[in-house]
């Protein structure tokens, strides 16, 4: 593991702590945005993952076997 991995890990930890503190401050101020933004972001991430799965399924290339050819499982 190199030093950059540890640096990135530390930055991710620091970022999550800062976002968490911002969320708590927003909740204590009774701000609508403190709840709306994380929910919207999570929803958009889930939609993005669903689109990615659909795109992957739609664009995958599958070659049909030719008659008389052996598959890898037949060779064993």
KOLKERO-757079 format. One record per residue: x, y, z of N, C-alpha, C, O in turn; residue number from 1; residue in three letters. Coordinates in Angstrom, 1 decimal, padded with zeros to 4 digits. Example, Ala and Ser with C-alpha at 12.3 -4.5 7.8 and 13.67 -1.06 7.14 Angstrom:
REM KOLKERO-757079
    n.u    n.v    n.w   ca.u   ca.v   ca.w    c.u    c.v    c.w    o.u    o.v    o.w   n res
  013.2 -005.7  007.8  012.3 -004.5  007.8  013.2 -003.3  007.8  014.2 -003.3  008.5   1 ALA
  012.8 -002.2  007.1  013.7 -001.1  007.1  012.9  000.0  007.9  013.4  001.1  008.0   2 SER
END
This chain:
REM KOLKERO-757079
    n.u    n.v    n.w   ca.u   ca.v   ca.w    c.u    c.v    c.w    o.u    o.v    o.w   n res
  000.9 -001.2  000.0  000.0  000.0  000.0  000.9  001.2  000.0  001.8  001.3  000.8   1 UNK
  000.6  002.2 -000.9  001.5  003.3 -001.0  000.9  004.5 -000.1 -000.2  004.4  000.4   2 UNK
  001.7  005.5  000.0  001.3  006.7  000.8  000.1  007.4  000.3 -000.7  008.0  001.0   3 UNK
 -000.1  007.4 -001.0 -001.2  008.1 -001.6 -002.5  007.4 -001.2 -003.5  008.1 -001.0   4 UNK
 -002.5  006.1 -001.0 -003.7  005.4 -000.6 -004.1  005.8  000.8 -005.3  006.1  001.1   5 UNK
 -003.1  006.0  001.7 -003.4  006.4  003.0 -003.9  007.9  003.0 -004.8  008.2  003.8   6 UNK
 -003.3  008.7  002.2 -003.7  010.1  002.1 -005.2  010.2  001.6 -006.0  010.9  002.2   7 UNK
 -005.5  009.4  000.6 -006.9  009.4  000.1 -007.8  008.9  001.1 -009.0  009.4  001.3   8 UNK
 -007.4  007.9  001.8 -008.3  007.3  002.9 -008.5  008.4  004.0 -009.7  008.5  004.4   9 UNK
 -007.5  009.1  004.4 -007.6  010.1  005.4 -008.5  011.3  004.9 -009.3  011.8  005.6  10 UNK
 -008.4  011.6  003.6 -009.2  012.7  003.1 -010.7  012.3  003.0 -011.6  013.1  003.2  11 UNK
 -010.9  011.0  002.7 -012.3  010.5  002.6 -012.9  010.5  004.1 -014.0  011.0  004.2  12 UNK
 -012.1  010.1  005.0 -012.6  010.2  006.4 -012.9  011.6  006.9 -014.0  011.8  007.5  13 UNK
 -012.0  012.5  006.6 -012.2  013.9  006.9 -013.5  014.5  006.2 -014.3  015.2  006.8  14 UNK
 -013.6  014.1  005.0 -014.8  014.6  004.2 -016.1  014.1  004.8 -017.1  014.8  004.9  15 UNK
 -016.1  012.8  005.2 -017.4  012.3  005.8 -017.7  012.9  007.1 -018.8  013.1  007.4  16 UNK
 -016.6  013.2  007.9 -016.9  013.8  009.2 -017.4  015.2  009.0 -018.4  015.7  009.7  17 UNK
 -016.9  016.0  008.0 -017.3  017.3  007.7 -018.8  017.3  007.2 -019.6  018.2  007.6  18 UNK
 -019.1  016.4  006.3 -020.5  016.3  005.8 -021.4  015.9  006.9 -022.5  016.4  007.0  19 UNK
 -021.0  015.0  007.8 -021.8  014.6  008.9 -022.1  015.8  009.9 -023.2  016.0  010.3  20 UNK
 -021.0  016.6  010.2 -021.2  017.7  011.0 -022.2  018.8  010.4 -023.0  019.4  011.0  21 UNK
 -022.0  019.0  009.1 -022.9  019.9  008.4 -024.4  019.4  008.4 -025.3  020.2  008.6  22 UNK
 -024.6  018.1  008.3 -025.9  017.5  008.4 -026.5  017.7  009.8 -027.6  018.1  009.9  23 UNK
 -025.7  017.5  010.8 -026.2  017.7  012.2 -026.5  019.2  012.5 -027.5  019.5  013.1  24 UNK
 -025.7  020.1  012.0 -025.9  021.5  012.2 -027.2  021.9  011.4 -028.0  022.6  012.0  25 UNK
 -027.4  021.3  010.3 -028.6  021.6  009.5 -029.9  021.1  010.2 -030.9  021.8  010.2  26 UNK
 -029.8  019.9  010.8 -030.9  019.3  011.5 -031.2  020.2  012.7 -032.4  020.5  013.0  27 UNK
 -030.2  020.6  013.5 -030.4  021.4  014.7 -031.0  022.8  014.3 -031.7  023.4  015.1  28 UNK
 -030.7  023.3  013.2 -031.3  024.6  012.7 -032.7  024.3  012.1 -033.4  025.3  011.7  29 UNK
 -033.1  023.1  012.0 -034.4  022.7  011.4 -034.5  023.1  010.0 -035.5  023.6  009.5  30 UNK
 -033.4  022.9  009.3 -033.3  023.2  007.8 -033.9  022.1  007.0 -033.5  021.0  007.1  31 UNK
 -034.8  022.4  006.1 -035.3  021.5  005.1 -034.2  020.9  004.3 -034.3  019.7  003.9  32 UNK
 -033.2  021.7  003.9 -032.2  021.3  003.0 -031.3  020.2  003.6 -030.7  019.4  002.9  33 UNK
 -031.2  020.2  004.9 -030.3  019.2  005.6 -030.8  017.8  005.3 -030.0  016.9  005.3  34 UNK
 -032.1  017.7  005.2 -032.7  016.3  004.9 -032.8  016.1  003.4 -032.6  015.0  002.9  35 UNK
 -033.3  017.1  002.7 -033.6  017.0  001.3 -032.4  016.7  000.4 -032.5  015.9 -000.5  36 UNK
 -031.2  017.3  000.7 -030.1  017.1 -000.1 -029.5  015.7  000.0 -029.3  015.0 -001.1  37 UNK
 -029.3  015.1  001.2 -028.8  013.7  001.2 -029.8  012.7  000.6 -029.4  011.7  000.0  38 UNK
 -031.1  012.9  000.8 -032.1  012.0  000.3 -032.1  012.1 -001.2 -032.1  011.1 -001.9  39 UNK
 -032.0  013.3 -001.8 -032.0  013.5 -003.2 -030.7  012.9 -003.8 -030.8  012.3 -004.9  40 UNK
 -029.6  013.1 -003.1 -028.3  012.6 -003.6 -028.4  011.0 -003.6 -028.0  010.4 -004.6  41 UNK
 -028.9  010.4 -002.6 -029.0  009.0 -002.5 -029.9  008.4 -003.6 -029.6  007.4 -004.2  42 UNK
 -031.0  009.1 -003.8 -032.0  008.7 -004.8 -031.4  008.8 -006.2 -031.5  007.8 -007.0  43 UNK
 -030.6  009.8 -006.5 -030.0  010.0 -007.8 -028.9  008.9 -008.0 -028.7  008.4 -009.1  44 UNK
 -028.2  008.6 -006.9 -027.2  007.5 -007.0 -027.8  006.2 -007.3 -027.3  005.4 -008.2  45 UNK
 -028.9  005.9 -006.7 -029.6  004.6 -007.0 -030.1  004.6 -008.4 -030.1  003.6 -009.1  46 UNK
 -030.7  005.7 -008.9 -031.1  005.8 -010.3 -030.0  005.6 -011.2 -030.1  005.0 -012.2  47 UNK
 -028.8  006.2 -010.9 -027.6  006.1 -011.7 -027.2  004.6 -011.8 -026.8  004.1 -012.9  48 UNK
 -027.2  003.9 -010.7 -026.8  002.5 -010.7 -027.8  001.7 -011.5 -027.4  000.8 -012.2  49 UNK
 -029.1  002.0 -011.4 -030.1  001.3 -012.2 -029.9  001.5 -013.7 -030.0  000.6 -014.5  50 UNK
 -029.6  002.8 -014.1 -029.3  003.1 -015.5 -028.1  002.3 -015.9 -028.0  001.8 -017.0  51 UNK
 -027.0  002.3 -015.1 -025.8  001.6 -015.5 -026.0  000.1 -015.7 -025.5 -000.5 -016.6  52 UNK
 -026.8 -000.5 -014.8 -027.1 -001.9 -015.0 -027.9 -002.1 -016.3 -027.6 -003.1 -017.1  53 UNK
 -028.9 -001.3 -016.5 -029.7 -001.4 -017.8 -028.8 -001.2 -019.0 -028.9 -001.9 -020.0  54 UNK
 -027.9 -000.2 -019.0 -027.0  000.1 -020.1 -026.1 -001.1 -020.4 -025.9 -001.5 -021.5  55 UNK
 -025.6 -001.7 -019.3 -024.7 -002.9 -019.4 -025.4 -004.0 -020.0 -024.9 -004.7 -020.9  56 UNK
 -026.6 -004.3 -019.6 -027.4 -005.4 -020.2 -027.7 -005.1 -021.6 -027.7 -006.0 -022.5  57 UNK
 -028.1 -003.9 -021.9 -028.5 -003.5 -023.3 -027.3 -003.6 -024.3 -027.5 -004.0 -025.4  58 UNK
 -026.1 -003.3 -023.8 -025.0 -003.2 -024.8 -024.1 -004.4 -024.8 -023.1 -004.3 -025.5  59 UNK
 -024.3 -005.4 -024.0 -023.4 -006.5 -023.9 -023.5 -007.3 -025.2 -024.6 -007.5 -025.8  60 UNK
 -022.4 -007.8 -025.7 -022.3 -008.6 -026.9 -022.2 -010.0 -026.5 -021.3 -010.4 -025.8  61 UNK
 -023.1 -010.8 -027.0 -023.1 -012.2 -026.8 -023.0 -012.9 -028.1 -023.9 -012.7 -029.0  62 UNK
 -022.0 -013.7 -028.3 -021.9 -014.5 -029.6 -022.6 -015.8 -029.4 -022.3 -016.6 -028.5  63 UNK
 -023.5 -016.1 -030.3 -024.2 -017.4 -030.3 -023.2 -018.5 -030.8 -022.5 -018.3 -031.7  64 UNK
 -023.3 -019.6 -030.1 -022.4 -020.7 -030.6 -022.8 -021.2 -031.9 -024.0 -021.3 -032.3  65 UNK
 -021.8 -021.6 -032.7 -022.1 -022.2 -034.0 -022.4 -023.7 -033.8 -021.9 -024.3 -032.9  66 UNK
 -023.3 -024.2 -034.7 -023.7 -025.6 -034.5 -022.4 -026.5 -034.7 -021.6 -026.3 -035.5  67 UNK
 -022.3 -027.5 -033.8 -021.2 -028.4 -033.8 -020.0 -028.0 -033.0 -019.0 -028.8 -032.9  68 UNK
 -020.0 -026.8 -032.5 -018.8 -026.3 -031.7 -019.0 -026.8 -030.3 -020.1 -026.9 -029.8  69 UNK
 -017.8 -027.0 -029.6 -017.9 -027.4 -028.3 -017.7 -026.2 -027.3 -016.9 -025.3 -027.6  70 UNK
 -018.4 -026.2 -026.3 -018.2 -025.2 -025.3 -017.1 -025.6 -024.3 -016.7 -026.7 -024.3  71 UNK
 -016.7 -024.7 -023.5 -015.6 -025.0 -022.5 -016.0 -026.0 -021.5 -015.2 -026.8 -021.1  72 UNK
 -017.3 -026.1 -021.2 -017.8 -027.1 -020.2 -017.8 -028.5 -020.8 -017.7 -029.5 -020.1  73 UNK
 -018.0 -028.6 -022.2 -018.0 -029.9 -022.8 -016.6 -030.5 -022.9 -016.5 -031.7 -023.1  74 UNK
 -015.6 -029.7 -022.9 -014.2 -030.2 -023.1 -013.7 -030.9 -021.8 -012.7 -031.6 -022.0  75 UNK
 -014.2 -030.6 -020.6 -013.7 -031.2 -019.4 -014.1 -032.6 -019.2 -013.7 -033.3 -018.2  76 UNK
END
